[in-house]
Every structure is written in structure tokens, then in C-alpha cells.
Amino acid sequence: MPKLSVTRRVHFNAAHRLHADGLSEQANREQFGPCNNPNYHGHNYELEVSVTGEPDPTIGYVADLSEIKKIVTSEVLDRFDHKNLNIDVPEFRNLNPTVENIALVIWQILEDKLPGTLSKVVLWETPRNHAVLEI
Ligand code: NI
């Protein structure tokens, strides 16, 4: 049987600054370039959340995407959208908010909260850069 999943795509805007505490100021500037700007900068993030499973025999859904939308909204968007990730989101107080780490935090937040098995998180930071987590 092929694996079956359903996906909800959502959007949020957020500001961040990439900075590794273990590196010097100069090394940070060299590593992260404009993303190390001390005054922060923003991205238009696109997030895709997938749940896998068997379709319910009566309804035909693997998972109710409107329910997934509600959970992603309350758990992720309400906390991240129009926020400064470094300052406003406690998970990034001591964690560099790279697209990789933001995707990992989103996975950890959603893992036990969705109806069904979380199988994939895709986070686009720009139309050209994205991170993928999947089982
Ligand atoms: Ni950036």
C-alpha cells in the first residue's frame, strides 16, 4: 500500500536575527551575513504540515484538515505570526532561529497535538530556501 498523507499549508510573517552565541561578533557576521543584522529582519514563512494514516472508512478522511488548521493556528501561528522569534518566542531564547531550528520547534510543538500521525513538516523561509522534517 502506498503511504497516504494530507497536508495543510499556512503562512506567517516573523522577524529574527541569526546569531550563534559560541562565535565572535565577526565570525557571526561572516557566517550569517545580513541575517546577523542586530536590528533583525523579516521573512514570509510558508509552513506545510502533513499527517499520515488510513482514511476513515465512513468519512474518507485521513485527518480533518480544518481541525489541523485550527491546531496549527492556535499552537504555531498565534505564537509566531508577526512576532520577533528571538524575543517573543521562548523556544528561541537560547536557540538560533534558523529555518532548520524553527522547523524542529514546530515539529516538537505539533507532534502530540494533531489528529493522526505527524509525518512531515516543510518550512519555507524564502521561495528558494526550505527545511524538511519527515518520518
Ligand atoms: Ni533571515
Backbone and ligand atoms as CSV (ligand in chain L), in Angstrom:
chain,resi,resn,atom,element,x,y,z
A,1,MET,N,N,0.847,-1.213,0.000
A,1,MET,CA,C,0.000,0.000,0.000
A,1,MET,C,C,0.873,1.250,0.000
A,2,PRO,N,N,0.605,2.184,-0.862
A,2,PRO,CA,C,1.355,3.454,-0.777
A,2,PRO,C,C,0.954,4.213,0.482
A,3,LYS,N,N,1.888,4.989,0.975
A,3,LYS,CA,C,1.607,5.799,2.167
A,3,LYS,C,C,0.710,6.975,1.772
A,4,LEU,N,N,-0.266,7.260,2.605
A,4,LEU,CA,C,-1.215,8.329,2.317
A,4,LEU,C,C,-1.090,9.423,3.363
A,5,SER,N,N,-0.978,10.655,2.907
A,5,SER,CA,C,-0.943,11.763,3.865
A,5,SER,C,C,-1.763,12.920,3.320
A,6,VAL,N,N,-2.168,13.795,4.234
A,6,VAL,CA,C,-2.846,15.032,3.846
A,6,VAL,C,C,-2.065,16.194,4.444
A,7,THR,N,N,-2.140,17.323,3.774
A,7,THR,CA,C,-1.275,18.458,4.131
A,7,THR,C,C,-2.070,19.743,4.214
A,8,ARG,N,N,-1.794,20.510,5.239
A,8,ARG,CA,C,-2.331,21.866,5.352
A,8,ARG,C,C,-1.166,22.834,5.184
A,9,ARG,N,N,-1.378,23.826,4.365
A,9,ARG,CA,C,-0.360,24.857,4.156
A,9,ARG,C,C,-0.828,26.145,4.817
A,10,VAL,N,N,0.035,26.772,5.604
A,10,VAL,CA,C,-0.305,28.029,6.269
A,10,VAL,C,C,0.854,29.013,6.087
A,11,HIS,N,N,0.626,30.219,6.515
A,11,HIS,CA,C,1.582,31.302,6.275
A,11,HIS,C,C,1.755,32.119,7.547
A,12,PHE,N,N,2.980,32.536,7.811
A,12,PHE,CA,C,3.161,33.533,8.874
A,12,PHE,C,C,4.336,34.440,8.534
A,13,ASN,N,N,4.299,35.639,9.102
A,13,ASN,CA,C,5.414,36.580,8.997
A,13,ASN,C,C,6.098,36.639,10.346
A,14,ALA,N,N,7.418,36.689,10.314
A,14,ALA,CA,C,8.125,36.818,11.581
A,14,ALA,C,C,9.490,37.460,11.333
A,15,ALA,N,N,9.981,38.100,12.401
A,15,ALA,CA,C,11.316,38.681,12.364
A,15,ALA,C,C,12.274,37.768,13.122
A,16,HIS,N,N,13.540,37.831,12.738
A,16,HIS,CA,C,14.540,37.103,13.509
A,16,HIS,C,C,15.926,37.708,13.265
A,17,ARG,N,N,16.846,37.218,14.046
A,17,ARG,CA,C,18.260,37.511,13.831
A,17,ARG,C,C,19.012,36.210,14.030
A,18,LEU,N,N,19.862,35.860,13.050
A,18,LEU,CA,C,20.688,34.668,13.210
A,18,LEU,C,C,21.981,35.062,13.917
A,19,HIS,N,N,22.246,34.363,15.003
A,19,HIS,CA,C,23.421,34.667,15.810
A,19,HIS,C,C,23.775,33.436,16.625
A,20,ALA,N,N,25.033,33.002,16.503
A,20,ALA,CA,C,25.491,31.848,17.281
A,20,ALA,C,C,26.297,32.356,18.463
A,21,ASP,N,N,25.809,32.064,19.663
A,21,ASP,CA,C,26.470,32.587,20.867
A,21,ASP,C,C,27.918,32.112,20.985
A,22,GLY,N,N,28.224,30.965,20.393
A,22,GLY,CA,C,29.569,30.423,20.512
A,22,GLY,C,C,30.578,31.054,19.571
A,23,LEU,N,N,30.145,31.953,18.694
A,23,LEU,CA,C,31.053,32.583,17.732
A,23,LEU,C,C,31.282,34.047,18.093
A,24,SER,N,N,32.418,34.580,17.651
A,24,SER,CA,C,32.693,36.007,17.867
A,24,SER,C,C,31.738,36.832,17.012
A,25,GLU,N,N,31.684,38.155,17.312
A,25,GLU,CA,C,30.822,39.042,16.515
A,25,GLU,C,C,31.225,38.996,15.047
A,26,GLN,N,N,32.536,38.993,14.805
A,26,GLN,CA,C,32.988,38.981,13.415
A,26,GLN,C,C,32.651,37.660,12.737
A,27,ALA,N,N,32.853,36.563,13.460
A,27,ALA,CA,C,32.527,35.257,12.882
A,27,ALA,C,C,31.035,35.151,12.603
A,28,ASN,N,N,30.225,35.735,13.479
A,28,ASN,CA,C,28.777,35.745,13.238
A,28,ASN,C,C,28.448,36.527,11.969
A,29,ARG,N,N,29.095,37.685,11.793
A,29,ARG,CA,C,28.822,38.490,10.591
A,29,ARG,C,C,29.220,37.713,9.344
A,30,GLU,N,N,30.362,37.033,9.425
A,30,GLU,CA,C,30.819,36.273,8.259
A,30,GLU,C,C,29.910,35.080,7.981
A,31,GLN,N,N,29.469,34.423,9.050
A,31,GLN,CA,C,28.644,33.221,8.884
A,31,GLN,C,C,27.258,33.553,8.351
A,32,PHE,N,N,26.635,34.577,8.943
A,32,PHE,CA,C,25.211,34.791,8.675
A,32,PHE,C,C,24.927,36.005,7.793
A,33,GLY,N,N,25.944,36.814,7.495
A,33,GLY,CA,C,25.758,37.939,6.586
A,33,GLY,C,C,24.643,38.857,7.057
A,34,PRO,N,N,23.765,39.287,6.131
A,34,PRO,CA,C,22.697,40.217,6.505
A,34,PRO,C,C,21.738,39.629,7.537
A,35,CYS,N,N,21.660,38.304,7.633
A,35,CYS,CA,C,20.763,37.687,8.622
A,35,CYS,C,C,21.286,37.884,10.038
A,36,ASN,N,N,22.521,38.412,10.192
A,36,ASN,CA,C,23.081,38.710,11.515
A,36,ASN,C,C,22.791,40.160,11.924
A,37,ASN,N,N,22.101,40.919,11.078
A,37,ASN,CA,C,21.767,42.307,11.382
A,37,ASN,C,C,21.236,42.428,12.812
A,38,PRO,N,N,21.902,43.230,13.658
A,38,PRO,CA,C,21.471,43.326,15.065
A,38,PRO,C,C,20.047,43.841,15.210
A,39,ASN,N,N,19.549,44.550,14.202
A,39,ASN,CA,C,18.200,45.126,14.299
A,39,ASN,C,C,17.124,44.233,13.685
A,40,TYR,N,N,17.496,42.987,13.415
A,40,TYR,CA,C,16.516,41.995,12.937
A,40,TYR,C,C,16.052,42.276,11.503
A,41,HIS,N,N,15.362,41.299,10.940
A,41,HIS,CA,C,14.773,41.414,9.602
A,41,HIS,C,C,13.658,40.380,9.526
A,42,GLY,N,N,12.814,40.497,8.518
A,42,GLY,CA,C,11.646,39.626,8.465
A,42,GLY,C,C,11.659,38.644,7.315
A,43,HIS,N,N,10.831,37.615,7.465
A,43,HIS,CA,C,10.598,36.646,6.389
A,43,HIS,C,C,9.108,36.356,6.303
A,44,ASN,N,N,8.695,35.978,5.101
A,44,ASN,CA,C,7.340,35.463,4.888
A,44,ASN,C,C,7.447,33.947,4.846
A,45,TYR,N,N,7.132,33.304,5.962
A,45,TYR,CA,C,7.291,31.858,6.058
A,45,TYR,C,C,6.055,31.143,5.515
A,46,GLU,N,N,6.299,30.058,4.815
A,46,GLU,CA,C,5.219,29.162,4.396
A,46,GLU,C,C,5.469,27.824,5.095
A,47,LEU,N,N,4.444,27.323,5.742
A,47,LEU,CA,C,4.565,26.090,6.521
A,47,LEU,C,C,3.589,25.043,5.989
A,48,GLU,N,N,4.106,23.840,5.764
A,48,GLU,CA,C,3.249,22.723,5.348
A,48,GLU,C,C,3.340,21.646,6.411
A,49,VAL,N,N,2.183,21.224,6.900
A,49,VAL,CA,C,2.096,20.205,7.951
A,49,VAL,C,C,1.317,19.016,7.397
A,50,SER,N,N,1.932,17.829,7.441
A,50,SER,CA,C,1.293,16.635,6.885
A,50,SER,C,C,1.048,15.599,7.966
A,51,VAL,N,N,-0.100,14.950,7.843
A,51,VAL,CA,C,-0.470,13.848,8.730
A,51,VAL,C,C,-0.706,12.624,7.859
A,52,THR,N,N,-0.227,11.477,8.326
A,52,THR,CA,C,-0.361,10.255,7.548
A,52,THR,C,C,-1.273,9.265,8.259
A,53,GLY,N,N,-1.860,8.366,7.494
A,53,GLY,CA,C,-2.713,7.336,8.082
A,53,GLY,C,C,-3.618,6.728,7.034
A,54,GLU,N,N,-4.606,5.983,7.529
A,54,GLU,CA,C,-5.597,5.366,6.660
A,54,GLU,C,C,-6.844,6.243,6.649
A,55,PRO,N,N,-7.513,6.356,5.517
A,55,PRO,CA,C,-8.744,7.123,5.526
A,55,PRO,C,C,-9.815,6.452,6.377
A,56,ASP,N,N,-10.539,7.241,7.128
A,56,ASP,CA,C,-11.653,6.709,7.909
A,56,ASP,C,C,-12.640,6.033,6.940
A,57,PRO,N,N,-13.082,4.789,7.242
A,57,PRO,CA,C,-13.901,4.051,6.273
A,57,PRO,C,C,-15.250,4.712,5.996
A,58,THR,N,N,-15.761,5.476,6.942
A,58,THR,CA,C,-17.059,6.117,6.735
A,58,THR,C,C,-16.900,7.479,6.088
A,59,ILE,N,N,-15.992,8.288,6.645
A,59,ILE,CA,C,-15.876,9.682,6.213
A,59,ILE,C,C,-14.941,9.823,5.013
A,60,GLY,N,N,-13.879,8.998,4.987
A,60,GLY,CA,C,-12.928,9.082,3.886
A,60,GLY,C,C,-11.753,9.992,4.152
A,61,TYR,N,N,-11.684,10.596,5.331
A,61,TYR,CA,C,-10.559,11.466,5.670
A,61,TYR,C,C,-9.463,10.684,6.390
A,62,VAL,N,N,-8.197,10.981,6.059
A,62,VAL,CA,C,-7.079,10.564,6.916
A,62,VAL,C,C,-7.116,11.381,8.202
A,63,ALA,N,N,-7.338,12.669,8.057
A,63,ALA,CA,C,-7.490,13.580,9.197
A,63,ALA,C,C,-8.260,14.788,8.686
A,64,ASP,N,N,-8.996,15.407,9.585
A,64,ASP,CA,C,-9.814,16.556,9.196
A,64,ASP,C,C,-8.906,17.788,9.070
A,65,LEU,N,N,-8.711,18.247,7.838
A,65,LEU,CA,C,-7.771,19.359,7.620
A,65,LEU,C,C,-8.236,20.652,8.277
A,66,SER,N,N,-9.539,20.816,8.475
A,66,SER,CA,C,-9.982,22.025,9.166
A,66,SER,C,C,-9.602,21.952,10.648
A,67,GLU,N,N,-9.601,20.740,11.197
A,67,GLU,CA,C,-9.144,20.558,12.578
A,67,GLU,C,C,-7.638,20.828,12.666
A,68,ILE,N,N,-6.888,20.338,11.695
A,68,ILE,CA,C,-5.433,20.583,11.673
A,68,ILE,C,C,-5.167,22.083,11.554
A,69,LYS,N,N,-5.929,22.756,10.721
A,69,LYS,CA,C,-5.758,24.210,10.578
A,69,LYS,C,C,-5.955,24.905,11.926
A,70,LYS,N,N,-7.002,24.510,12.657
A,70,LYS,CA,C,-7.273,25.141,13.951
A,70,LYS,C,C,-6.108,24.934,14.919
A,71,ILE,N,N,-5.573,23.721,14.948
A,71,ILE,CA,C,-4.495,23.409,15.890
A,71,ILE,C,C,-3.209,24.137,15.490
A,72,VAL,N,N,-2.885,24.130,14.195
A,72,VAL,CA,C,-1.673,24.828,13.746
A,72,VAL,C,C,-1.812,26.324,14.023
A,73,THR,N,N,-3.011,26.846,13.852
A,73,THR,CA,C,-3.232,28.273,14.119
A,73,THR,C,C,-3.016,28.588,15.598
A,74,SER,N,N,-3.643,27.796,16.473
A,74,SER,CA,C,-3.546,28.134,17.900
A,74,SER,C,C,-2.166,27.829,18.466
A,75,GLU,N,N,-1.524,26.764,17.981
A,75,GLU,CA,C,-0.249,26.332,18.575
A,75,GLU,C,C,0.969,27.019,17.954
A,76,VAL,N,N,0.885,27.333,16.655
A,76,VAL,CA,C,2.064,27.894,15.973
A,76,VAL,C,C,1.803,29.343,15.539
A,77,LEU,N,N,0.774,29.555,14.744
A,77,LEU,CA,C,0.597,30.896,14.170
A,77,LEU,C,C,0.337,31.945,15.235
A,78,ASP,N,N,-0.503,31.620,16.202
A,78,ASP,CA,C,-0.792,32.615,17.242
A,78,ASP,C,C,0.456,32.967,18.044
A,79,ARG,N,N,1.440,32.075,18.051
A,79,ARG,CA,C,2.666,32.332,18.821
A,79,ARG,C,C,3.778,32.937,17.965
A,80,PHE,N,N,3.756,32.661,16.633
A,80,PHE,CA,C,4.875,33.067,15.777
A,80,PHE,C,C,4.537,34.245,14.852
A,81,ASP,N,N,3.272,34.353,14.440
A,81,ASP,CA,C,2.929,35.305,13.377
A,81,ASP,C,C,3.060,36.746,13.874
A,82,HIS,N,N,3.762,37.570,13.074
A,82,HIS,CA,C,4.021,38.967,13.413
A,82,HIS,C,C,4.767,39.111,14.738
A,83,LYS,N,N,5.625,38.146,15.029
A,83,LYS,CA,C,6.433,38.203,16.245
A,83,LYS,C,C,7.914,38.289,15.868
A,84,ASN,N,N,8.688,38.713,16.854
A,84,ASN,CA,C,10.136,38.612,16.754
A,84,ASN,C,C,10.515,37.285,17.407
A,85,LEU,N,N,10.964,36.347,16.595
A,85,LEU,CA,C,11.179,34.988,17.115
A,85,LEU,C,C,12.200,34.982,18.246
A,86,ASN,N,N,13.282,35.765,18.116
A,86,ASN,CA,C,14.323,35.775,19.139
A,86,ASN,C,C,13.810,36.271,20.487
A,87,ILE,N,N,12.907,37.244,20.430
A,87,ILE,CA,C,12.469,37.933,21.651
A,87,ILE,C,C,11.139,37.391,22.164
A,88,ASP,N,N,10.207,37.143,21.266
A,88,ASP,CA,C,8.830,36.837,21.672
A,88,ASP,C,C,8.545,35.350,21.872
A,89,VAL,N,N,9.390,34.489,21.336
A,89,VAL,CA,C,9.103,33.046,21.392
A,89,VAL,C,C,10.162,32.381,22.280
A,90,PRO,N,N,9.770,31.919,23.463
A,90,PRO,CA,C,10.755,31.426,24.439
A,90,PRO,C,C,11.652,30.316,23.897
A,91,GLU,N,N,11.146,29.507,22.979
A,91,GLU,CA,C,11.969,28.410,22.439
A,91,GLU,C,C,13.254,28.914,21.776
A,92,PHE,N,N,13.255,30.183,21.337
A,92,PHE,CA,C,14.435,30.698,20.629
A,92,PHE,C,C,15.290,31.635,21.481
A,93,ARG,N,N,15.004,31.670,22.774
A,93,ARG,CA,C,15.852,32.497,23.636
A,93,ARG,C,C,17.299,32.016,23.580
A,94,ASN,N,N,17.462,30.691,23.537
A,94,ASN,CA,C,18.804,30.111,23.510
A,94,ASN,C,C,18.989,29.174,22.323
A,95,LEU,N,N,18.223,29.426,21.269
A,95,LEU,CA,C,18.304,28.571,20.075
A,95,LEU,C,C,18.253,29.470,18.850
A,96,ASN,N,N,19.277,29.374,18.007
A,96,ASN,CA,C,19.359,30.222,16.825
A,96,ASN,C,C,18.169,29.925,15.906
A,97,PRO,N,N,17.348,30.942,15.568
A,97,PRO,CA,C,16.134,30.679,14.791
A,97,PRO,C,C,16.395,30.538,13.290
A,98,THR,N,N,17.232,29.565,12.952
A,98,THR,CA,C,17.426,29.197,11.544
A,98,THR,C,C,16.168,28.496,11.054
A,99,VAL,N,N,16.045,28.384,9.750
A,99,VAL,CA,C,14.864,27.684,9.216
A,99,VAL,C,C,14.843,26.236,9.719
A,100,GLU,N,N,16.030,25.651,9.906
A,100,GLU,CA,C,16.105,24.280,10.428
A,100,GLU,C,C,15.543,24.206,11.851
A,101,ASN,N,N,16.012,25.130,12.711
A,101,ASN,CA,C,15.576,25.087,14.111
A,101,ASN,C,C,14.106,25.482,14.269
A,102,ILE,N,N,13.630,26.406,13.439
A,102,ILE,CA,C,12.201,26.757,13.522
A,102,ILE,C,C,11.359,25.542,13.141
A,103,ALA,N,N,11.773,24.827,12.081
A,103,ALA,CA,C,11.031,23.619,11.679
A,103,ALA,C,C,11.054,22.574,12.802
A,104,LEU,N,N,12.197,22.407,13.462
A,104,LEU,CA,C,12.291,21.444,14.568
A,104,LEU,C,C,11.374,21.824,15.731
A,105,VAL,N,N,11.357,23.102,16.070
A,105,VAL,CA,C,10.482,23.554,17.159
A,105,VAL,C,C,9.016,23.332,16.789
A,106,ILE,N,N,8.657,23.642,15.549
A,106,ILE,CA,C,7.265,23.428,15.107
A,106,ILE,C,C,6.920,21.936,15.198
A,107,TRP,N,N,7.853,21.079,14.790
A,107,TRP,CA,C,7.605,19.628,14.891
A,107,TRP,C,C,7.344,19.243,16.354
A,108,GLN,N,N,8.193,19.735,17.243
A,108,GLN,CA,C,8.043,19.382,18.668
A,108,GLN,C,C,6.722,19.892,19.236
A,109,ILE,N,N,6.311,21.080,18.809
A,109,ILE,CA,C,5.048,21.643,19.299
A,109,ILE,C,C,3.863,20.800,18.827
A,110,LEU,N,N,3.910,20.391,17.552
A,110,LEU,CA,C,2.729,19.747,16.952
A,110,LEU,C,C,2.687,18.237,17.133
A,111,GLU,N,N,3.814,17.635,17.418
A,111,GLU,CA,C,3.947,16.173,17.362
A,111,GLU,C,C,2.819,15.433,18.073
A,112,ASP,N,N,2.473,15.867,19.275
A,112,ASP,CA,C,1.480,15.130,20.056
A,112,ASP,C,C,0.100,15.785,20.048
A,113,LYS,N,N,-0.084,16.783,19.215
A,113,LYS,CA,C,-1.336,17.542,19.296
A,113,LYS,C,C,-2.266,17.339,18.108
A,114,LEU,N,N,-1.784,16.720,17.049
A,114,LEU,CA,C,-2.603,16.623,15.834
A,114,LEU,C,C,-3.441,15.347,15.840
A,115,PRO,N,N,-4.579,15.383,15.161
A,115,PRO,CA,C,-5.368,14.160,14.996
A,115,PRO,C,C,-4.696,13.301,13.928
A,116,GLY,N,N,-3.992,12.278,14.338
A,116,GLY,CA,C,-3.241,11.454,13.392
A,116,GLY,C,C,-1.751,11.586,13.637
A,117,THR,N,N,-0.988,10.938,12.783
A,117,THR,CA,C,0.460,10.878,12.943
A,117,THR,C,C,1.131,11.970,12.122
A,118,LEU,N,N,1.795,12.904,12.822
A,118,LEU,CA,C,2.559,13.925,12.104
A,118,LEU,C,C,3.652,13.228,11.296
A,119,SER,N,N,3.683,13.469,9.995
A,119,SER,CA,C,4.652,12.754,9.150
A,119,SER,C,C,5.613,13.683,8.429
A,120,LYS,N,N,5.250,14.961,8.301
A,120,LYS,CA,C,6.154,15.848,7.564
A,120,LYS,C,C,5.879,17.299,7.934
A,121,VAL,N,N,6.945,18.039,8.129
A,121,VAL,CA,C,6.877,19.492,8.283
A,121,VAL,C,C,7.829,20.092,7.259
A,122,VAL,N,N,7.301,20.973,6.430
A,122,VAL,CA,C,8.138,21.697,5.463
A,122,VAL,C,C,8.003,23.173,5.784
A,123,LEU,N,N,9.125,23.829,5.996
A,123,LEU,CA,C,9.096,25.258,6.307
A,123,LEU,C,C,9.926,26.014,5.275
A,124,TRP,N,N,9.221,26.884,4.542
A,124,TRP,CA,C,9.874,27.736,3.544
A,124,TRP,C,C,10.187,29.079,4.189
A,125,GLU,N,N,11.459,29.476,4.130
A,125,GLU,CA,C,11.849,30.787,4.655
A,125,GLU,C,C,11.857,31.828,3.543
A,126,THR,N,N,12.234,31.384,2.364
A,126,THR,CA,C,12.141,32.207,1.156
A,126,THR,C,C,11.660,31.254,0.058
A,127,PRO,N,N,11.284,31.796,-1.102
A,127,PRO,CA,C,10.872,30.875,-2.180
A,127,PRO,C,C,11.986,29.915,-2.597
A,128,ARG,N,N,13.220,30.175,-2.155
A,128,ARG,CA,C,14.337,29.335,-2.576
A,128,ARG,C,C,14.899,28.448,-1.465
A,129,ASN,N,N,14.598,28.776,-0.200
A,129,ASN,CA,C,15.178,28.027,0.920
A,129,ASN,C,C,14.092,27.388,1.773
A,130,HIS,N,N,14.227,26.087,2.010
A,130,HIS,CA,C,13.302,25.453,2.937
A,130,HIS,C,C,13.956,24.307,3.656
A,131,ALA,N,N,13.351,23.943,4.799
A,131,ALA,CA,C,13.801,22.803,5.587
A,131,ALA,C,C,12.676,21.776,5.639
A,132,VAL,N,N,13.062,20.502,5.693
A,132,VAL,CA,C,12.088,19.402,5.694
A,132,VAL,C,C,12.395,18.477,6.857
A,133,LEU,N,N,11.354,18.132,7.601
A,133,LEU,CA,C,11.445,17.084,8.624
A,133,LEU,C,C,10.411,16.034,8.263
A,134,GLU,N,N,10.793,14.776,8.236
A,134,GLU,CA,C,9.784,13.752,7.918
A,134,GLU,C,C,10.167,12.424,8.521
A,135,ILE,N,N,9.121,11.617,8.772
A,135,ILE,CA,C,9.362,10.264,9.259
A,135,ILE,C,C,9.262,9.307,8.081
L,1,NI,NI,NI,16.741,35.618,7.949
